[in-house]
Amino acid sequence: MSEAGPFIAALKKRFVEAKKLSDVQDYFLNHLETELLGRGKTVTHPELMETVRYACRQVLDRKFHLGETLLKRMEESSFLYGSFILDGLPASIFYFEDIRAGMLAFVNPSTPGRTEYVRFRTEVAIRRPPGPDAGGAPPTAAGSPP
């Protein structure tokens, strides 16, 4: 287990059991610098970012610009964390590949001062057939259990 292993395990437990996602985000941010910052390998994850776009569309219900993204994978772990820019504002993400679930937090550009917390799963995006009329169930979002 990496040096960050105990933190990642504690974060996962809080995330899975959380009734209030803002508490999970607070825990994540309060430990980010000491436990994670600067660690991990930069990666791309198209499936994950497709789910991020879908979740943002569900919350914002309008067109938006998803800008620069930085994702890091912790070595010897199935944990990814990072940031992206949503309509010019910073947003954070973490994701557990082993349970195919994660969380987004971002300031809603339409409602300044309001932070949105979104719990999501990626397995639905994998099963959804390609194409604009594919249908399928949406990823779990906005505090629903994974």
N, C-alpha and C positions, 0 to 999 in steps of 0.2 A: 504494500500500500504506500502511496506517495506521502510526502510530508503533509499535504493538504487532505489526506484521506479522512482523518477524524472530522474535519470541518465539513467535507462533502457529505459524509454519512449523516452528520447532524442536520445539515441543510435539507437533505432528502427526507429525513424523518419529519422535520417541521413542515416541509412542503406537502407531503402525503397526508399528514394529519390536520393541516391548517383549515380553520374555518374563516380566518381573516388573513387574506393574502398580503396585506400591507405589513403585517408582522413578519412574514417570511422575507419580504423585500428588505425590511429594516435589518434583519439578521444578516442577510446576504451582503448588504452595503456596509454594515458595521465591521464585517470580517474580510471584505474584499481586499483591502490593501495589505493586511498582514498575512492572509492565507493564500491569495491567488495572484494578485497583480504582478505582472511580468513573468508569470509561470505558464507553462503550456505551449503547445505548438499551434501556430496559426493554421486554420483549416477553412475549407469551403464546405457547405452542406446545403445543396440546392433544395432538398426535400424539406429541411427545417425552415429555410427562408420562404418557401412556398406557403408553409403553414403560418408563418409570421404575417405574410401579406394577407392571407385569408382572415386571420384573427383581427388584424387592423381594420380590414374592410367591414367586418361584422360590428366592431365597436364604433368606428367613425361614420359608417354609412355614407361615405362620399369618396371622391377621388383624393389620393394623397401621393406624396413623393417619398419613397423609401430610398434613402441615400446610403452613404458609406457604411459598410458593415465590417466589423472585426469579430471573428469567432476564434476562441482558443479551446483546444482539447487538452485536458490534463493527462499527462502520461500515466500509463497503467490504470486508466480510469475510463468510464463511459460517460464522463461529465464534460459538458461544454459550457462556456460562458462567454459573454461578450457584450457588444453594444452596436447600435445602429442609429442612424439619423432618420427621424420621421418628421417630415415637413419642417426641416431645419432645427428640430429640437432633439436632444439626446434621449435615447431609450436604452434599457438594459434587458438582457435575456440570459437565462440559464436553462439547461436542458440535460436530462438524464436519459441517455440512449437505452440503458437497460430496461427502463420502464416506459420508454417512448413518451415522456411527458416533460413539460417544462413550464416556464412562466415568463411573461413579458411585463414590463412596467414602463409606462411612458406618460408624459404630460399630454393631455388632450389638446391639440392645437386649436380646436373649436371652442374650448372652454378653459381659458388660461387659469392655472392654479389647480386644476382637477387632474389627479393622477389616476390613470387606468391600470388595473392589475388584471392580467388575463392568464388563466391556467389553460394549457392546451395539451393535446395529444397529437402525435403524427401518424398513427396507424390508419386513420381514416383517409388521409391524403394519399397513402400508398394504395389503398384499395379502390379509391375513386378512379374510374376510367378516364382517359384523356379526352379532351374536347370541351367546348363551351357549354354544351347541353348535357354534361355528364351526370349532373345531379349528385346524389349521394349525401350522406349525413355530414354536417359540418364538424370540424374539430371541436372538442369540448372547450368552452371558453367561460370567462368571467366568473370564476370561483366555483364552478361545478366540479365535483370530484373527478379525478382522472380515471 
